Amino acid sequence: RYSTYTHSIQKLNHYKFKKLAVVGTPCQINTIRCMQDLAVTPSEHIEITLGLFCYENFLFDKKQIKKFEEDFNISFENIKKLNIKEDLIFKLKDDGTGEKVIHIPFNQLENYMRPACRACDDFTNLYADISFGGLGSPDKYTTVVTRTDKGEEIFSKVINDGIIRASNLDESKKNKMIELISQFSRSKITRKEKFMKTLL
């Protein structure tokens, strides 16, 4: 579900798709925009980009999985659902004592972060047609930011057609959500600045 895919885009040449929608992290969507600017095939078939909010992505090889399970007393086999909001949220399978939910703050996950994420300053997926993320959203809802005319057109259509249900927040809740998203955006920018200084 949450995995890299950019290397597989070339394989789309073997199929006869004319219009594609792509869901990706900021680095993946940025790559697609670069491909489109340079007219690299098959980017001309990508009709819309749907971008995920992303603070960081993780690497889990066998060694890392074992360390993670020891550090946080979680078995990967028992993970029922994963969500990312203000922190990393694991919903575990019911072992007879009731459903268990574990929250892990991002600052405890640095050892599992992809190294390249330290050089990224885009939290809200600026280059997508529509950006999505759980941060600041009420339970069972997703925060949506339309960024292009095409994104606005498609989002309005799916609402009008009853495919999804939208909820408008009151000004107080909306401002609180915007501030929270801004905090994460600033934090990611600051992290990149600090990391880049270590390379000089």
C-alpha positions in Angstrom: 0.0 0.0 0.0 2.7 2.5 1.0 5.6 1.6 -1.3 7.7 3.2 -4.0 6.6 2.7 -7.6 8.4 5.2 -9.8 10.7 2.6 -11.3 7.7 0.7 -12.6 6.3 3.6 -14.7 8.3 2.6 -17.7 6.4 -0.7 -17.8 3.2 1.2 -18.6 4.6 1.5 -22.1 3.6 -2.1 -22.7 -0.1 -1.4 -22.0 -2.6 0.7 -24.0 -3.7 3.0 -21.3 -4.5 6.5 -22.6 -5.4 8.2 -19.3 -3.8 7.4 -16.0 -4.3 8.7 -12.4 -1.2 8.4 -10.2 -1.2 8.5 -6.4 2.2 9.3 -4.9 4.3 11.0 -2.3 5.8 14.5 -2.9 9.1 13.1 -4.4 7.2 10.7 -6.7 4.8 13.4 -7.9 7.7 15.8 -8.4 9.4 13.2 -10.6 6.3 12.8 -12.7 6.1 16.6 -13.2 9.8 16.6 -14.3 9.0 13.8 -16.8 6.1 15.8 -18.1 8.2 18.9 -18.5 10.8 16.9 -20.5 8.2 14.9 -22.4 9.4 11.6 -21.1 7.2 8.7 -22.1 4.7 7.6 -20.7 4.1 10.7 -18.7 1.9 12.2 -21.4 -0.8 9.6 -20.4 -0.9 10.8 -16.8 -4.1 12.7 -16.6 -4.2 13.6 -12.9 -1.8 13.3 -10.0 -3.1 12.7 -6.5 -0.6 13.6 -3.8 -0.3 12.3 -0.3 0.9 14.4 2.6 4.2 13.0 3.6 6.5 13.8 6.5 8.8 10.8 5.9 8.8 7.3 4.4 10.3 4.2 6.0 12.6 1.4 5.2 11.8 -2.0 6.6 14.1 -4.8 5.6 14.2 -8.0 7.8 16.8 -6.5 10.1 14.8 -3.3 10.5 11.6 -5.1 11.1 13.2 -7.1 13.9 14.6 -4.0 15.5 11.3 -2.1 15.2 9.4 -5.0 16.8 11.9 -5.0 19.7 11.9 -1.2 20.1 8.1 -0.8 20.2 6.9 -4.2 21.3 4.9 -4.7 18.2 4.6 -7.8 15.9 4.2 -6.9 12.3 2.0 -10.0 11.9 -0.5 -8.4 14.4 -0.8 -5.1 12.6 -4.4 -4.7 11.3 -4.2 -1.1 10.0 -1.7 1.7 9.6 -2.5 5.4 9.6 -0.4 8.5 9.6 -1.7 11.7 11.3 0.2 13.7 13.9 2.2 10.5 14.5 2.3 6.9 13.2 -0.8 5.0 14.3 -1.0 1.2 14.4 -4.2 -0.6 15.0 -3.5 -4.2 16.2 -5.5 -7.3 15.8 -7.8 -8.1 18.7 -6.1 -10.7 20.9 -9.1 -11.2 23.1 -8.5 -8.3 25.3 -10.0 -5.7 22.9 -8.6 -3.7 20.0 -5.3 -2.0 20.8 -4.1 1.2 19.2 -0.4 2.4 19.4 0.8 5.9 18.6 4.5 6.4 17.8 5.8 10.0 17.4 7.9 10.8 14.4 10.9 11.8 16.5 11.2 8.2 17.6 11.3 6.9 14.1 14.4 8.6 12.7 16.3 5.2 12.6 13.7 3.9 10.2 13.4 6.9 7.9 14.6 6.7 4.3 17.8 8.8 4.2 16.6 10.7 1.1 13.6 12.0 3.1 16.0 14.3 5.1 16.6 16.3 1.9 12.9 16.8 1.2 11.0 19.9 2.2 7.6 19.2 0.7 5.0 18.0 3.2 1.7 18.8 1.5 2.6 17.6 -2.1 2.8 21.0 -3.8 2.9 19.7 -7.3 -0.1 17.4 -7.2 -3.5 18.3 -8.8 -5.1 17.3 -5.5 -3.3 16.7 -2.2 -4.7 14.4 0.5 -3.7 13.7 4.1 -5.1 12.7 7.5 -3.4 15.4 9.4 -6.0 17.7 11.1 -9.0 15.7 9.8 -11.8 14.6 11.9 -12.0 10.8 12.4 -13.0 8.9 9.2 -12.3 12.1 7.1 -9.4 13.1 5.0 -8.0 16.7 4.5 -8.2 17.7 0.8 -6.3 20.5 -1.0 -7.1 21.2 -4.7 -4.1 22.8 -6.3 -5.0 23.0 -10.0 -8.0 23.8 -12.2 -8.1 20.2 -13.2 -8.0 19.0 -9.6 -10.8 21.4 -8.6 -12.9 20.2 -11.5 -12.5 16.5 -10.7 -13.0 17.0 -7.0 -16.2 19.0 -7.6 -17.5 16.4 -9.9 -17.0 13.5 -7.5 -18.8 15.5 -4.8 -21.7 16.5 -7.1 -22.0 12.9 -8.4 -22.3 11.6 -4.8 -19.1 9.5 -5.0 -17.6 11.1 -1.9 -19.1 13.2 0.9 -17.4 16.5 1.8 -17.7 18.3 5.1 -17.0 22.0 5.5 -15.4 22.9 8.8 -16.3 26.0 10.8 -13.7 28.8 10.7 -12.3 27.8 14.1 -11.7 24.2 13.3 -10.4 25.1 9.8 -7.9 27.6 11.2 -6.7 25.0 13.7 -6.2 22.4 10.9 -4.3 24.9 8.7 -2.0 25.8 11.6 -1.3 22.1 12.3 -0.5 21.4 8.7 1.7 24.6 8.6 3.6 23.4 11.6 4.4 20.1 10.0 5.4 21.9 6.8 7.7 24.3 8.6 9.2 21.4 10.6 10.0 19.5 7.4 11.6 22.6 5.8 13.7 23.1 9.0 14.8 19.5 9.0 16.0 19.8 5.4 17.9 23.0 6.1 19.7 21.4 9.0 20.5 18.3 7.0 21.8 20.3 4.0 24.2 22.2 6.3 25.8 18.8 7.3 26.7 18.3 3.7 28.6 21.6 3.3 
